[in-house]
Amino acid sequence: MTGTMGKAVGSSLRALGDALTEQDQGAAALARKYAGLIDNAAPSAVYARHLQTIRHALDVLRVEGIVLTGLDVEKAYDAIAVALSAHSVASDLGPKLLAVSTALGLTPAARAERGGGKTGDGHGARPKSKTDELRTRRESRAQRAG
């Protein structure tokens, strides 16, 4: 996997080591697939036809020798197509990748749910935040008062 998302998912899966069982291989393959699709975003079918129409219109203008002075229409079109592709794919597949990543225990939420297992720093459960400390103190006060 060569894209940013693919590299991140691959690294996370490798970090699981022996914790990634044979039963997990399907979910791991799905995570890799989603990551690859996100990295190689293409316009969804909903937009592809409309983008082709605009691209055709730009080609006709160029063939007819019509120049839109001061405007780089080709670059604008390409930027919109790329952004639309990335957004469409990420908004569709992002939640699905997050779900399979959580199921594999690759997210902080999944590790916390499993009893705080190893975090990315390798030191076990995540350190307590200021909010956690305040919550613990409040709970202690409530127990003493009640």
Phi and psi in degrees as GROMACS dihedral restraints (atoms count N, CA, C in turn):
[ dihedral_restraints ]
;  ai    aj    ak    al  type     phi  dphi    fc
    3     4     5     6     1  -109.7    20    10
    4     5     6     7     1   -17.3    20    10
    6     7     8     9     1   -81.4    20    10
    7     8     9    10     1   169.3    20    10
    9    10    11    12     1   -58.0    20    10
   10    11    12    13     1   -47.8    20    10
   12    13    14    15     1   -67.8    20    10
   13    14    15    16     1   -42.0    20    10
   15    16    17    18     1   -60.9    20    10
   16    17    18    19     1   -42.5    20    10
   18    19    20    21     1   -64.2    20    10
   19    20    21    22     1   -42.0    20    10
   21    22    23    24     1   -65.3    20    10
   22    23    24    25     1   -44.4    20    10
   24    25    26    27     1   -65.8    20    10
   25    26    27    28     1   -44.1    20    10
   27    28    29    30     1   -58.7    20    10
   28    29    30    31     1   -44.0    20    10
   30    31    32    33     1   -63.1    20    10
   31    32    33    34     1   -42.9    20    10
   33    34    35    36     1   -63.7    20    10
   34    35    36    37     1   -41.7    20    10
   36    37    38    39     1   -66.7    20    10
   37    38    39    40     1   -40.0    20    10
   39    40    41    42     1   -64.0    20    10
   40    41    42    43     1   -35.3    20    10
   42    43    44    45     1   -65.3    20    10
   43    44    45    46     1   -24.4    20    10
   45    46    47    48     1   -67.5    20    10
   46    47    48    49     1   -28.2    20    10
   48    49    50    51     1    54.2    20    10
   49    50    51    52     1  -127.7    20    10
   51    52    53    54     1   -68.3    20    10
   52    53    54    55     1   -15.6    20    10
   54    55    56    57     1   -69.1    20    10
   55    56    57    58     1   -18.8    20    10
   57    58    59    60     1   -85.9    20    10
   58    59    60    61     1   101.4    20    10
   60    61    62    63     1   -86.5    20    10
   61    62    63    64     1   173.5    20    10
   63    64    65    66     1   -59.3    20    10
   64    65    66    67     1   -36.6    20    10
   66    67    68    69     1   -65.7    20    10
   67    68    69    70     1   -20.3    20    10
   69    70    71    72     1   -87.5    20    10
   70    71    72    73     1    -9.3    20    10
   72    73    74    75     1   -61.7    20    10
   73    74    75    76     1   -36.3    20    10
   75    76    77    78     1   -64.2    20    10
   76    77    78    79     1   -46.1    20    10
   78    79    80    81     1   -65.0    20    10
   79    80    81    82     1   -38.4    20    10
   81    82    83    84     1   -64.4    20    10
   82    83    84    85     1   -42.2    20    10
   84    85    86    87     1   -63.2    20    10
   85    86    87    88     1   -39.6    20    10
   87    88    89    90     1   -64.1    20    10
   88    89    90    91     1   -42.3    20    10
   90    91    92    93     1   -61.1    20    10
   91    92    93    94     1   -44.0    20    10
   93    94    95    96     1   -62.3    20    10
   94    95    96    97     1   -41.6    20    10
   96    97    98    99     1   -62.4    20    10
   97    98    99   100     1   -48.7    20    10
   99   100   101   102     1   -58.5    20    10
  100   101   102   103     1   -44.4    20    10
  102   103   104   105     1   -61.7    20    10
  103   104   105   106     1   -42.6    20    10
  105   106   107   108     1   -63.3    20    10
  106   107   108   109     1   -40.9    20    10
  108   109   110   111     1   -66.2    20    10
  109   110   111   112     1   -38.0    20    10
  111   112   113   114     1   -65.4    20    10
  112   113   114   115     1   -43.5    20    10
  114   115   116   117     1   -65.8    20    10
  115   116   117   118     1   -29.9    20    10
  117   118   119   120     1  -114.5    20    10
  118   119   120   121     1    50.4    20    10
  120   121   122   123     1   -58.6    20    10
  121   122   123   124     1   138.7    20    10
  123   124   125   126     1  -132.2    20    10
  124   125   126   127     1   152.2    20    10
  126   127   128   129     1   -58.4    20    10
  127   128   129   130     1   139.0    20    10
  129   130   131   132     1   -68.4    20    10
  130   131   132   133     1   161.7    20    10
  132   133   134   135     1   -58.0    20    10
  133   134   135   136     1   -29.1    20    10
  135   136   137   138     1   -59.9    20    10
  136   137   138   139     1   -37.8    20    10
  138   139   140   141     1   -99.8    20    10
  139   140   141   142     1   -22.4    20    10
  141   142   143   144     1   -55.8    20    10
  142   143   144   145     1   -45.7    20    10
  144   145   146   147     1   -62.4    20    10
  145   146   147   148     1   -41.7    20    10
  147   148   149   150     1   -68.4    20    10
  148   149   150   151     1   -39.7    20    10
  150   151   152   153     1   -64.8    20    10
  151   152   153   154     1   -39.0    20    10
  153   154   155   156     1   -62.8    20    10
  154   155   156   157     1   -38.0    20    10
  156   157   158   159     1   -63.3    20    10
  157   158   159   160     1   -44.5    20    10
  159   160   161   162     1   -66.0    20    10
  160   161   162   163     1   -42.8    20    10
  162   163   164   165     1   -60.4    20    10
  163   164   165   166     1   -41.7    20    10
  165   166   167   168     1   -62.6    20    10
  166   167   168   169     1   -43.4    20    10
  168   169   170   171     1   -61.4    20    10
  169   170   171   172     1   -40.6    20    10
  171   172   173   174     1   -65.3    20    10
  172   173   174   175     1   -39.3    20    10
  174   175   176   177     1   -64.1    20    10
  175   176   177   178     1   -40.9    20    10
  177   178   179   180     1   -62.6    20    10
  178   179   180   181     1   -43.7    20    10
  180   181   182   183     1   -59.0    20    10
  181   182   183   184     1   -44.6    20    10
  183   184   185   186     1   -64.2    20    10
  184   185   186   187     1   -45.1    20    10
  186   187   188   189     1   -61.8    20    10
  187   188   189   190     1   -38.4    20    10
  189   190   191   192     1   -77.3    20    10
  190   191   192   193     1    -4.2    20    10
  192   193   194   195     1    78.2    20    10
  193   194   195   196     1    16.9    20    10
  195   196   197   198     1   -84.9    20    10
  196   197   198   199     1   119.6    20    10
  198   199   200   201     1  -110.9    20    10
  199   200   201   202     1   127.2    20    10
  201   202   203   204     1   -91.9    20    10
  202   203   204   205     1    94.1    20    10
  204   205   206   207     1   -62.3    20    10
  205   206   207   208     1   138.1    20    10
  207   208   209   210     1    78.7    20    10
  208   209   210   211     1    -1.8    20    10
  210   211   212   213     1  -119.0    20    10
  211   212   213   214     1   131.5    20    10
  213   214   215   216     1  -100.4    20    10
  214   215   216   217     1    77.6    20    10
  216   217   218   219     1   -62.6    20    10
  217   218   219   220     1   -38.9    20    10
  219   220   221   222     1   -61.8    20    10
  220   221   222   223     1   -46.6    20    10
  222   223   224   225     1   -66.1    20    10
  223   224   225   226     1   -38.7    20    10
  225   226   227   228     1   -63.0    20    10
  226   227   228   229     1   -44.4    20    10
  228   229   230   231     1   -60.3    20    10
  229   230   231   232     1   -48.2    20    10
  231   232   233   234     1   -61.2    20    10
  232   233   234   235     1   -42.0    20    10
  234   235   236   237     1   -63.3    20    10
  235   236   237   238     1   -42.2    20    10
  237   238   239   240     1   -66.3    20    10
  238   239   240   241     1   -43.1    20    10
  240   241   242   243     1   -62.5    20    10
  241   242   243   244     1   -43.9    20    10
  243   244   245   246     1   -65.5    20    10
  244   245   246   247     1   -46.4    20    10
  246   247   248   249     1   -63.4    20    10
  247   248   249   250     1   -42.9    20    10
  249   250   251   252     1   -63.5    20    10
  250   251   252   253     1   -42.0    20    10
  252   253   254   255     1   -61.8    20    10
  253   254   255   256     1   -50.1    20    10
  255   256   257   258     1   -62.1    20    10
  256   257   258   259     1   -43.2    20    10
  258   259   260   261     1   -65.9    20    10
  259   260   261   262     1   -45.8    20    10
  261   262   263   264     1   -60.9    20    10
  262   263   264   265     1   -46.9    20    10
  264   265   266   267     1   -68.0    20    10
  265   266   267   268     1   -44.5    20    10
  267   268   269   270     1   -65.3    20    10
  268   269   270   271     1   -39.5    20    10
  270   271   272   273     1   -71.5    20    10
  271   272   273   274     1   -26.9    20    10
  273   274   275   276     1   -84.5    20    10
  274   275   276   277     1   -49.0    20    10
  276   277   278   279     1   -91.7    20    10
  277   278   279   280     1   -21.7    20    10
  279   280   281   282     1   -54.3    20    10
  280   281   282   283     1   -52.7    20    10
  282   283   284   285     1   -62.8    20    10
  283   284   285   286     1   -32.2    20    10
  285   286   287   288     1   -71.1    20    10
  286   287   288   289     1   -40.3    20    10
  288   289   290   291     1   -65.4    20    10
  289   290   291   292     1   -40.6    20    10
  291   292   293   294     1   -61.5    20    10
  292   293   294   295     1   -41.8    20    10
  294   295   296   297     1   -63.1    20    10
  295   296   297   298     1   -46.8    20    10
  297   298   299   300     1   -69.7    20    10
  298   299   300   301     1   -33.9    20    10
  300   301   302   303     1   -65.1    20    10
  301   302   303   304     1   -40.6    20    10
  303   304   305   306     1   -64.7    20    10
  304   305   306   307     1   -42.5    20    10
  306   307   308   309     1   -61.5    20    10
  307   308   309   310     1   -32.6    20    10
  309   310   311   312     1   -83.8    20    10
  310   311   312   313     1    -6.1    20    10
  312   313   314   315     1    81.7    20    10
  313   314   315   316     1    25.3    20    10
  315   316   317   318     1   -91.5    20    10
  316   317   318   319     1    -4.2    20    10
  318   319   320   321     1  -110.5    20    10
  319   320   321   322     1   155.6    20    10
  321   322   323   324     1   -57.0    20    10
  322   323   324   325     1   -38.5    20    10
  324   325   326   327     1   -62.8    20    10
  325   326   327   328     1   -42.7    20    10
  327   328   329   330     1   -65.9    20    10
  328   329   330   331     1   -41.0    20    10
  330   331   332   333     1   -66.4    20    10
  331   332   333   334     1   -38.6    20    10
  333   334   335   336     1   -65.6    20    10
  334   335   336   337     1   -40.4    20    10
  336   337   338   339     1   -65.4    20    10
  337   338   339   340     1   -30.7    20    10
  339   340   341   342     1   -86.5    20    10
  340   341   342   343     1    13.7    20    10
  342   343   344   345     1   100.1    20    10
  343   344   345   346     1    22.8    20    10
  345   346   347   348     1    77.8    20    10
  346   347   348   349     1    18.3    20    10
  348   349   350   351     1   -37.2    20    10
  349   350   351   352     1  -168.9    20    10
  351   352   353   354     1   -59.9    20    10
  352   353   354   355     1   137.4    20    10
  354   355   356   357     1   -97.5    20    10
  355   356   357   358     1   177.8    20    10
  357   358   359   360     1   -58.8    20    10
  358   359   360   361     1   -22.5    20    10
  360   361   362   363     1   -86.5    20    10
  361   362   363   364     1    -3.4    20    10
  363   364   365   366     1    75.9    20    10
  364   365   366   367     1    11.3    20    10
  366   367   368   369     1  -107.8    20    10
  367   368   369   370     1    24.6    20    10
  369   370   371   372     1    86.1    20    10
  370   371   372   373     1  -148.2    20    10
  372   373   374   375     1   -60.7    20    10
  373   374   375   376     1   152.7    20    10
  375   376   377   378     1   -62.6    20    10
  376   377   378   379     1   149.6    20    10
  378   379   380   381     1   -65.5    20    10
  379   380   381   382     1   152.2    20    10
  381   382   383   384     1   -71.2    20    10
  382   383   384   385     1   137.7    20    10
  384   385   386   387     1   -88.6    20    10
  385   386   387   388     1   171.7    20    10
  387   388   389   390     1   -58.8    20    10
  388   389   390   391     1   -39.7    20    10
  390   391   392   393     1   -62.6    20    10
  391   392   393   394     1   -42.2    20    10
  393   394   395   396     1   -60.2    20    10
  394   395   396   397     1   -44.1    20    10
  396   397   398   399     1   -62.5    20    10
  397   398   399   400     1   -44.2    20    10
  399   400   401   402     1   -63.1    20    10
  400   401   402   403     1   -41.2    20    10
  402   403   404   405     1   -62.0    20    10
  403   404   405   406     1   -42.6    20    10
  405   406   407   408     1   -62.9    20    10
  406   407   408   409     1   -44.3    20    10
  408   409   410   411     1   -62.2    20    10
  409   410   411   412     1   -43.6    20    10
  411   412   413   414     1   -61.7    20    10
  412   413   414   415     1   -43.0    20    10
  414   415   416   417     1   -63.6    20    10
  415   416   417   418     1   -38.9    20    10
  417   418   419   420     1   -64.5    20    10
  418   419   420   421     1   -44.0    20    10
  420   421   422   423     1   -61.4    20    10
  421   422   423   424     1   -43.2    20    10
  423   424   425   426     1   -63.9    20    10
  424   425   426   427     1   -37.3    20    10
  426   427   428   429     1   -68.6    20    10
  427   428   429   430     1   -40.3    20    10
  429   430   431   432     1   -66.9    20    10
  430   431   432   433     1   -36.8    20    10
  432   433   434   435     1   -75.3    20    10
  433   434   435   436     1   -29.6    20    10
